[in-house]
C-alpha cells in the first residue's frame, strides 16, 4: 500500500514539480503525492497539481477567524484523506500545534541554506540568499529538516552544499541552490521517509 503524501505550497511550486517528477520516475519508493495544499488561491503550484491530476485544496488564512481555526481546518483536510507524510515545499505559514502533534516526525521542510546559517524568523525566499551574499560565505546550500515548534529548528535529515560564485546576485544564487540542492534532496528525503513509514506499518501488522 502506498504512503500518501501531502505537499504544502504557497508559490511557484518548483520544489513540488521536482517531487512530482521524482514520483513519476519511480523515485519516491511507495510514496504517492495524493494532495497539494496551498495557502494562496493564486499560487502557480495549484496549476502544477491540476496538470498532473493531483487533488488540490487552497486554504487561505483570511477565510478563518484565528490561526487555531486555520490549523484545525488543515488537520481535517489531511486526516480526511489519510495523509501520512506532510512535505512543506515553499509553504509560508507556520504549522500550528495541533497539526504538529498529529504529524510529529512526519512533517518535513526544505530550507534554502545550510542550517544553522541564515534560518529562522524572517529568513525566507530571496532574503536567505541576500543574507548569505551579504555575509560573504563561499558555500551555501539547502537543508531538509523535520518541522518542530522552533522555526527551521527541527532535526536535520539531509543537507547539500552549493558554491557561491563571484558576481552572484540573490537571484542567481537562489537558482543554483534550487537546481543543485533543493530539487534533489527534497525528493530524496521524502523517499527515505516513505520507506521508513512503510516499514513501521509492516511491523505493526
Ligand atoms: C524554495 O527556495 C524553498 O526552499 C523555500 O521557498 C522556495 C519555494 O520555491 N522554502 P518553489 O515554490 O518551490 O518554487
Boltz pocket constraint, residues with backbone or C-beta under 6 A from the ligand:
constraints:
  - pocket:
      binder: B
      contacts: [[A, 9], [A, 10], [A, 11], [A, 12], [A, 13], [A, 14], [A, 15], [A, 16], [A, 89], [A, 90], [A, 91], [A, 110], [A, 111], [A, 112], [A, 125], [A, 178], [A, 182]]
      max_distance: 6.0
